């Protein structure tokens, strides 16, 4: 698989009480995990690899996607990336394996 995903903290605040640094992610609605995965492409470029953008919005329990999160996932998918709402590592792995 070889996907590289990074935590994308969104919001303004402190991570820990002892950590005075503030953080802000890529913007409102962007996913919790972002990155890329290598994909082997078709005949014209046999053996070449390209990076495909990956965005996973992680939810727990009864949490739901916001309008902005839904729009971001749709935009990534429409552009050819892999994007999904996930609730487990297994769901993430299944989305990365799909063709």
Secondary structure, DSSP 8 states (H G I E B T S, - for coil): ---EEEE---SSEESSTT---EE--S-TT--SEEEEEEEE--GGGTT-EEEEEEEEEE--TT----HHHHHHHHHHHHTT-EEEEESSHHHHHHHHH--
